[in-house]
């Protein structure tokens, strides 16, 4: 794996280079500014991965990506978290807060590797020809209700059972497992953020940075428990919300 590091603090750049190379990656360039980076990418073959600090000596590294189309995956490294949502829009692999933990760096590189697995034509055909469930039947007392998928805010598991919550904030039990429900709903509209929650895109009210590079989701109506995007699902989640 070929890697470029963009970091304006020389000690931090040297330390990051050692950490990256200890994980069997080849650092082909260490750059220190917006202007230097733009010149380098204009005249060199783009690497597999770019590890880039956000605040550089001559501006924010976002300027690099605004001026160039870079054919590399990106991991942002920074001491600040206020740029996280802007970083997500660039489809970054991860967002690592300084000081960079070696285990978190390793996990981010492994995440990049896992995302390179090719998607077979057979799987692609299956996805685009699948009929997704448009409604769910629930029972409350002696009453049977039909709930349209568009009126569902999330599915979740609790007390060894599955439930759905509507856009009106009402919850109903379901007879199926969350694993089966995930297969039945349209993945463009619903996303499994962790083992417990499958949420609707239209129900998201707010996204915030949580500990250990995870994300916290607040929905419009569901308030019973915190909804946290698990670390291994963060990159896929970022891709899902930015389609």
Protein Blocks (a to p, Z undefined) as FASTA:
>chain_A
ZZddddfbfklmmmmmmmmmmnopacfbdcfbfklmmmmmmmcccdfbdcddfbdfkbcf
klmmmmpccdbddddddfbfklmmmmmmnopabdcdddddfklmmmmmmmmmmmmpccdf
klmmmmmmcccdfbdcddehjbccdddfklpfbdcdeehiacdddfkopacddfbdfklm
mmmpcfklpccfbfkbccdfklpmbdcddehhiacdddfklmkbccdddfklmmmmmmmm
mZZ
